[in-house]
Each structure stands twice: as C-alpha cells, then as structure tokens.
C-alpha cells in the first residue's frame, strides 16, 4: 500500500510573496512548507532519494535556509552536517572563499576542521537562483579537501540559469520558470 505522503504536491506549500525583499522580486517562501508536517516529510523523503545514490559522508548547508534542508536530511540519512556561513559567524579556526556577486563580492566560511580530506559531501540549499553562492560553497568544500559529488535544493529558479554555473550534478524538487 502506497504511503499518502508520497503523493503530496509540494508546490501549493510554497508561498510566493511579491516585492520581497525589494520591488520586482517574487520571493518563494518555504515557511509554509516547513509548518505543514506531511508536506515537509514528503520533501525530506524525496531529497533523501535524490541524495542517497551519491553516497555522501556528510551534508553541508548554506546559511541560513539551507540549514533547514540539510540538517534534517542529514538526520534522515544518518549523516553528519556541516554549516557554510557568512564571515565571522563560526567559532574557532575557519577557512573561507570570496566570490563575486552581481555588484561586489561576498564571502562564505566553514570551520577549518569541518570536513576531512576525501570525504564525500553533498551541498544543499533551499533555493538555487543565479548559482553564485552554491558554486562558492562547492569551491569552499573542495578547497577543504572534500569530494563534492552533487548538490540539491528544494527550489530552482530555472530562468536565472544557476545550474549552468555548477560543474556537478544538481537536482531540485520544484522548478519555477518565472
């Protein structure tokens, strides 16, 4: 007998908020998915099925909503979890990577002992837009000695072509074309 959770359509659980954080932007809000237990469970099951074949040793999440995806998924898969954060947010020794934004630069960091050389780490975030932050996260994990076999997100904004900036397999549960 099929589990009814497996047939849940996730798109109705994502709320579009126009003009946030600035005019002209349609923000895809996952808070409505997070607070609906069966839909959230379905999302985690589906992501687990995508990630499991890559045989990760760890999952990494990008601050901050990527933590909401990667941490429970790591628990579901019986794996550890490592945080990729904005500068000066992690205690102890860190390593970082500067990356270009449309206007300026940003930096992403992780604890220096967050991954061991050769560990397989799949990177997760809530949403893939232009791909800049995810590409930087992949670069940082590789700089730390990790093997990054894949990346995934709940949502992909396909019209921004972020997938093209990634040099590895990427999957998203939901895609939006506008």
Secondary structure as GFF3:
##gff-version 3
##sequence-region A 1 178
A	DSSP	three_ten_helix	4	7	.	.	.	ID=ss1
A	DSSP	three_ten_helix	11	13	.	.	.	ID=ss2
A	DSSP	beta_strand	15	18	.	.	.	ID=ss3
A	DSSP	beta_strand	26	29	.	.	.	ID=ss4
A	DSSP	alpha_helix	31	34	.	.	.	ID=ss5
A	DSSP	alpha_helix	37	52	.	.	.	ID=ss6
A	DSSP	beta_strand	58	62	.	.	.	ID=ss7
A	DSSP	alpha_helix	65	77	.	.	.	ID=ss8
A	DSSP	beta_strand	80	84	.	.	.	ID=ss9
A	DSSP	beta_strand	94	101	.	.	.	ID=ss10
A	DSSP	beta_strand	104	111	.	.	.	ID=ss11
A	DSSP	beta_strand	121	128	.	.	.	ID=ss12
A	DSSP	alpha_helix	132	143	.	.	.	ID=ss13
A	DSSP	beta_strand	150	157	.	.	.	ID=ss14
A	DSSP	three_ten_helix	158	160	.	.	.	ID=ss15
A	DSSP	three_ten_helix	162	165	.	.	.	ID=ss16
A	DSSP	beta_strand	169	176	.	.	.	ID=ss17
###
